[in-house]
């Protein structure tokens, strides 16, 4: 390694702690991980409903076509679950659980009723966001 490369590596290592405290960073974006999860859950729910109308997942050919055309959606959904893992520890397991429901809703081949629980989970996440905002307003 030349000197310039060593210097870049040292600078990068020195900046790492600063970057770690910059807020949640995921494939979904930056900012409050709870808000990112909520927004992605809304998206996954809408997509899931559309996929269930567009395809008959009892037909293997439909499942295959869905995966070929919409495989990226599951990548986003897995990223959402990863982002859920970044929320405060007290609510983390409930948020991860909610994210899994949304992931299953938008999964090609999932059961027709797989989206049924998502609205309730969205309301739960929304109530957490509202409580967080109230607490923030009280601190001001």
C-alpha positions in Angstrom: 0.0 0.0 0.0 1.3 3.4 -0.9 1.3 6.3 1.6 -1.8 8.0 0.2 -3.8 4.8 0.4 -2.7 4.3 4.1 -3.7 7.9 4.9 -7.2 7.4 3.4 -7.7 4.2 5.4 -6.6 5.9 8.6 -9.0 8.8 7.9 -11.8 6.4 7.2 -11.2 4.5 10.4 -11.1 7.7 12.4 -14.4 8.9 10.9 -16.2 5.6 11.6 -17.4 6.5 15.1 -18.9 9.8 13.8 -20.7 8.0 11.0 -22.1 5.4 13.4 -23.9 8.2 15.3 -25.3 9.9 12.3 -28.7 8.2 12.7 -30.1 5.0 11.1 -28.8 4.3 7.6 -30.4 1.5 5.6 -31.3 0.8 2.0 -34.6 2.5 2.8 -32.9 5.8 3.5 -31.6 7.8 6.5 -33.4 9.0 9.5 -35.7 7.6 12.2 -35.7 3.8 11.7 -39.3 3.6 13.0 -40.5 6.1 10.5 -38.6 4.3 7.7 -40.2 1.0 8.7 -43.7 2.5 8.8 -43.3 4.0 5.3 -41.9 0.8 3.8 -44.7 -1.3 5.5 -47.3 1.0 3.8 -45.6 0.3 0.5 -45.3 -3.4 1.1 -48.9 -3.6 2.0 -50.1 -1.8 -1.1 -47.8 -3.9 -3.3 -49.0 -7.1 -1.6 -52.6 -6.3 -2.2 -51.9 -5.6 -5.9 -49.9 -8.8 -6.3 -52.7 -10.8 -4.8 -55.1 -9.3 -7.3 -52.8 -9.7 -10.3 -51.6 -13.3 -9.7 -53.2 -16.6 -8.6 -50.5 -17.9 -6.3 -52.0 -21.4 -6.4 -50.6 -21.6 -9.9 -46.8 -22.2 -10.0 -46.5 -20.3 -13.2 -48.0 -17.2 -11.6 -45.6 -17.5 -8.6 -42.7 -17.8 -11.0 -43.8 -14.8 -13.1 -44.4 -12.7 -10.0 -40.9 -13.5 -8.7 -39.3 -12.7 -12.0 -41.1 -9.3 -12.3 -41.2 -8.3 -8.7 -38.3 -10.0 -7.0 -36.8 -6.6 -6.0 -39.8 -6.1 -3.7 -38.6 -8.9 -1.4 -35.1 -7.3 -1.3 -36.7 -4.1 -0.1 -38.8 -6.0 2.4 -35.8 -7.8 3.9 -34.1 -4.4 4.2 -37.2 -3.2 6.1 -36.8 -6.0 8.6 -33.1 -5.1 9.0 -34.1 -1.4 9.6 -36.7 -2.6 12.2 -33.7 -4.1 14.0 -32.3 -0.6 14.5 -35.3 0.8 16.6 -35.1 1.3 20.3 -34.7 -1.9 22.2 -37.9 -1.6 24.2 -40.1 -1.8 21.0 -37.7 -3.7 18.7 -39.2 -7.2 18.8 -42.8 -5.8 18.2 -41.6 -3.7 15.3 -39.6 -6.6 13.7 -42.7 -8.7 14.1 -44.8 -6.1 12.3 -42.3 -5.8 9.5 -42.4 -9.6 9.0 -46.1 -9.4 8.5 -45.7 -6.8 5.7 -42.9 -8.8 4.2 -45.1 -11.9 4.0 -47.9 -9.9 2.5 -45.8 -8.8 -0.5 -44.1 -12.2 -1.0 -44.9 -13.9 -4.3 -46.7 -17.1 -3.4 -48.0 -16.0 0.0 -51.5 -16.9 1.1 -54.4 -14.7 0.1 -55.0 -13.8 3.8 -51.4 -12.9 4.4 -52.2 -9.2 4.2 -55.1 -9.3 6.7 -53.0 -8.5 9.8 -51.0 -5.7 8.2 -53.4 -2.8 8.8 -53.5 -3.5 12.5 -49.7 -3.7 12.6 -49.5 -0.3 10.7 -51.8 1.3 13.3 -49.5 -0.1 16.0 -46.4 1.4 14.4 -48.3 4.7 13.8 -49.2 4.9 17.5 -45.5 4.3 18.4 -44.5 7.2 16.0 -47.2 9.5 17.5 -46.1 8.6 21.1 -42.5 9.3 20.1 -43.5 12.7 18.6 -45.5 13.6 21.8 -42.5 12.8 23.9 -40.2 14.9 21.7 -42.7 17.8 21.9 -42.8 17.6 25.7 -39.0 17.8 25.9 -39.0 21.2 24.1 
